[in-house]
Amino acid sequence: MKKTLLFLSLPLLTLGQGTDKLDKKAAKIHEKILTIDTHADVPINMMKEGFDIAVEHDYDTDGTQIDFPRMKKGGMDGMFFAVYLGQGKRSLEADQQAEDKALAIFDKIHEAVRLNPDVAALATTSADAYKIQKEGKRAVFIGMENGWPVNHKIENLKKFYDLGLRYITLSHSLNNDICDSSTDPDGPVFNGLSPFGEKVVKEMNRLGMMVDISHVSDSTFYDVIKLTKAPLIASHSSCRALCDVPRNMTDDMIKTLAKNGGVIQINFVPGFVKKPTQQQELSMKTFRLKLRQTDLSPEDKKALFDEMRATNKKYEKDMPTVSDAVDHIEHVIKLTSVDHVGIGMDLDGGGRVLGMNDVSQIGAITKELVKRGYSEKEIAKIWSGNVLRVLDAAERVSKTL
């Protein structure tokens, strides 16, 4: 019994030893509310040989940011695990390979839940999330980053939905056959959604699957807004007014998303929180690409982590902080209201700010929100209430189509 009580007190300790009044208030709120992050790239590590999500890892040792023990330690109740595939060549053969690889990632996520029934459970509804939290387990939702694996087969959406998928980020960093990306160096192909992309959005609405407009071009965003019957999410985006990069959303896009009833979840990738120097941006992009390789030897990994640590130290003074990330949350609230913002940190996909290296340290976000005067009710909306409202709305819309 003593061990259990000690373990449950860990989130309070990480917020400042429990002595300060602000720390105590933040810790109490953090422990009570349901916390959900809408974009986690831990499946990238899960697909690597030797990685066990049930074992606690160390960011300083291996650079990973998520596992079940650290989720529990940080008070992270649930996360959307991303079925991620970086966009490759668009051909019949490559498209089929993308579908096959995506199904393998689904299998790995299901396996992780099946092998750890006392620790985690699959969630597909808001009711699931609250039930799993009450049981003291971690809720594993599934999202898909990049619609490439749909592979021109509209019926694949139902297949993925039945496997637990509850959102699709329509594109990644390059254009695909669904829509244009915000960052394809070759520019747009469709000037928004493709004809097939229109069918994808309609079918996602019919199924009750959330449409995610992170990564897509501005024109794609406005096409989706006109077409969708349900509220949208931007599962891991930030504000262009605070960090002027194409991946972030403009004020008009954020206000339009709010009118649609949707939610933007703030991304903690440094280059989307605070614009980096060109050299810093190139260095971080290189590391992210290397880390996503599945065939790195232990020696290669160690050399990469050593190099990454040295680079992080070099640019430490330029790194954004938890406060900088919360500035993006607050910007959305001032533009719209507290009902249209959430958190999608992109951990294990490049998300990291000073004061929060991994999922065990997310209490720092709640503390910053408390420090700025937000109430428990408002913080609960930011951490989970808003995205679950959109998920519920998507389900309701599906019943009318």
N, C-alpha and C positions, 0 to 999 in steps of 0.2 A: 504493500500500500504506500509506503514512504517513497519508493522508487517512482510510482505512478505520479504522485503529487509533485515530486521534484521535476519530472519530465514535463508535466503540464505547465510548470512555472517558467520554463525556458523562454517563451516569447516575451514575458515580462522582463526578464533579466536582460535580454538583448536590446530592450528599449531604454536602458540607462540605469541598471541596478535597482530599479523600483524605489528609489529614494525621493526623487523629484516629483512634485505634484503633477506636472505635465506628463512626465513619463508614466506615472501610475494611471492617469486618466486615459492616455493613449493605449496603454497595454490592456486595460479593462475593455475598451471598445474593440480593440483588435481581436481579442480572444472571443468576444461575444458575437461579432458580426460574421456573415458568410463572405469569405474572400475568394474571388475567382479571377484568374488571369486568362485573357482570351487568346493568347498566342504564345505557345511554348514549343521550342524546337528540340526538346529532349529526345524525340525519336531518332534524330540524327545520330546521337550517341548510342541509343538502344540498338541500332542496326550494326554497330561496330562490335567485333568479336571481343568478349571479355568484359563488356560493360554490364553491370547488374544494377538496375534501378532501385532494387530493394536494399542496396548497401550504401552507406553514407560515404560520399566522396569529398574531396577537398579542392576548392577552386584554386588555391595557391599551388597545389601539386599537379593537378591534371587539367585545370581550366574549365571543368564542367560546372554547371550551375544548378542543376535540378536532379533530385532523386527523392524517393518517398520519405526517407528520414529527414532530409533537409526541408521538405515541404511541411512536415509536421513540426519541426523545430521552429520554423518561421511563421507558423500559423496560416499557411496557405491551404485553404480547404479544397480548392479545385482548380484545374487548369485545362485549357483546350490543347491537347497534344496535336501537333501539326503533322499531317501526312504531307511532307514537303518534297517537291522535286523541282530543282532549278531547270528553267526552260532550256531544252536542247533543240537539236535539229527537228524541223517539222516535216516528217515523212511518215508513210504508213508503217514502216518497220519501227521507227523511233517512237511513234505514238503508241504502238502496241507494247513496246518495252516499258513505256511510262506507266501504262495501265497495270502491267504485271508487277512493276516495282512498287506501285502504290498499294496493291493488294498485299504484298509482302509486308509493308509497313503496318497496314491494318492488322495483319496476323500478329505482328510483334507487340502491338499495343494490347490486343486482346490477351495475348500470352502473359504479359506483365500483370494484368489484372487477375487473370486466372490463377497465376502462381502465388499471388499475394492477397488472398481473399480477406484476411484479417486487417489489411492495411489500406486497400484501395477497392473501388468499385466503378464500373462503367456508368456514366450518367448521360441521359439523352433529353431530360426535361428539367424544369425548375424544381418540380417536386422531388425528383431524384437527388438533386444537389442538397436540398435541405435535409432529406432523410439520411443521406450519407454523412453529412456533417454531424447530425445528431448521434450517429453510430461511432463517431470519432475516426472515420476513415477519410481518405483522400478521394475526391470525385474526379474521375478521368473523363472529360468530354473529348470529342474528336472533331478537329477542323481539317480542312485541306488547303494547303498553300500552293496555289497554281492549279487551274482547271485543266491543265494538259492531260492528266490521266483519264478524263472523260472520253477522250479518244473518238470523237465524232459519233459516239453511241449515246443517244439521249437516255436509253434504258440503263446505262451505267449509273445515272444519278440515283435511281431507285435501289440499285445494288449497293451503292455506297451508303445511302440512307439506312438501309437495313443492317449495315455493318456498324451503325452508330454515328455516321457523319451528320453534323448539324450546321456546318457552314462550309462554303468554298470561297476562297480568295480567287477571284476570276482569273487573274494573271499573276506573274511574278515580275522579274526585272526585264524581261523581253516580251514582245508580242507573242500571242498564241492564236489559235484558230477561233477563240471565243471573243477576244477583244484586244485593244491596244494597251500596252503598258506605259506607265509614266516615265520610264527610263530606258526605253529601247533606243540605242544610238542611231539606228536607221530611220527613226521617225515612225509615224503612224502608217498602218496598212488599211484600216477600216474607218478611220476618223471616229472611233467609238466602238460600239458593239458590232460584231459581225452578224449576218443573218442567223448563223448557228448559235451565236451568243444570245440572241433574242430568245431562241427556243430554250436555251439553258436557263435563263432567268425565269421564264414562264414555268418551266418544269420544277425549278427549285421552289417557287411560290406554291405550286400545286402540292408538292411533297411536304411543305412546312420546314424547309431548309433555309437558313439565313443566307442572304447574299452579302458577300464581303467585298467592299470596294477599295481596300488597301491595295497599293501597288498599281492600280489602273490609272490610265490617263484621265485628264480632266474631262475630255469629251466623252470617254466611256462612262465616267461617273454621271454626267448629266443624261446620257442615254438610259442608264439603268434607273435613275430617279424617275424618268418619264414612264418607264415601262412597268416597274415593280408594283405589285398590289400590297406588299408588306414592307414594314420598316427595314432599313438596311443597317449593317454595321461596317465600321472600318476597324478591323480587329487589331491592327497595330500600326497606327499612323499618328503623326503629331501635327503641329500648327505651323503653316508656312509663314505666318506673320512673325513668328518668333525664330524660325530657322528656315531660311528661304532655299528649300530644295524641292524638286518636283515630286518626291515621294510624300511630302506633307500636304495637308489640305489647306486651301485658301479660306479666308473668313466667309466668303460667299458660299463655298461648298459646305462648310460646317453649319451655317445657318440654314441652308437648303436641306441638309441631312436632318437637322432638328425638326424642321417643318414636316418632314417625312415620318417623324417619330423615331428616327434612328439614333445611333450612338457611335461616337469616335472613341476608341480605346488608345490611350497615349503610349507611344513606343519609346523605349529607353535606350535605343541604339544611340551612342554619343553623337554621331553625325546628323541625327534627326532631331536631337534636343538642342544642340548648340553647334552652329556651323564651324567645322574644323578647318585648320589650315589645309591646303591642297596636299602637302606631303603627308600629314597625319591621316587624311582621308584615304590616300592611296595605300598607306601602310596597313591600316585597319581592314580595308577591303581585301588586301592580299591575305592577311591572317584568317579572315572569315572563310575565304575560299579554301585555304589549305586545311582548316579545321574540319571542313565538311567532307573531306576525303575519308573513305572507309578503309583504305589499305595502308595506313601509316604504320610503320614499325614502332615499337616502344622507343627506340633510339631517335627516330624521326620526331615522335611526339615530344620527347623531352627537349630536343633541340628547338622545336617550334615554340614550346612554352617558355623556355629560357629567353628566346628572342622576343617573344611577345611581352614578357615581363619587363625586359630592358626598354622596349619601345614605349610601353605604358608609363614607365618611370620618366622617360624622356619628355613625354607630353602631359604629365600629370597635372601641371598647372592649367592646361587647356581643357581638361576633362570636365564635362558637366557634372553637377551635383544632384542629389535628390531634390533639393529646392528648385533647381533649374527645370527638372522634369515636372514637378508639381506646378510650376509656372504655366506649363502647357495645359494642365488640368484646369487651372484657374482661368486661363484665357478663354477656354470653351465655355465655362460657366458664365463669365461676363458677357460673352457673345450671345448665349442662349439661356441655359439654366443648368442646374445641377442634375437634371434628368437626361442629359445627352452626352455624358462623358464617362469613360471607364478606364481600365488599365489592361494593356496588352504589351508586356515588357520586352518580348522577343528574346527572352533568356535562352541561352545555348544557340542563339542565332545572331549574336553581336550585342544584345542588350546589356548595358552595364553603365552605372554612374557612380561617382565617388560617394561612398556611404552605403552602397548596396552592390556587393560583388555577386551574390547568389540569392536563391530563393529563401534561405534561412534568415535573411536580413530585411525582409519586406516590411517589418514593423516600422522601419524608418519612414516609410511613405505615410502610414497612418499617423505617426507622430507629427510629421510636417503638416498634415491636414488639420489635426487638432490644434497645433500651434497657430494656424491661420484662422482659427475660430469656427471651423466646420463642426456641425453637430453629429452625433452618432447616426441619426437617420440619414443625413446627407452623405456621410462617409460610407454607410451601408449601400446606398444607391451607386456611388462611384465604384465600390469594390465588386458589386455583383448585381444589385437590384436592377440597374438599367439594362444590362445585357440579358438578364433573365426575362425582363419585361418584353424585350424584342423577340426572344425565343418563343415566349407564350403567344405573342401577336402573330408570329409566323405560323404557328400551329393553328390558331384560330382562322387565319386567312385561308389556310389549306382546306379547311372544312367547307369553305364557301365556293371552292373552285372545282 
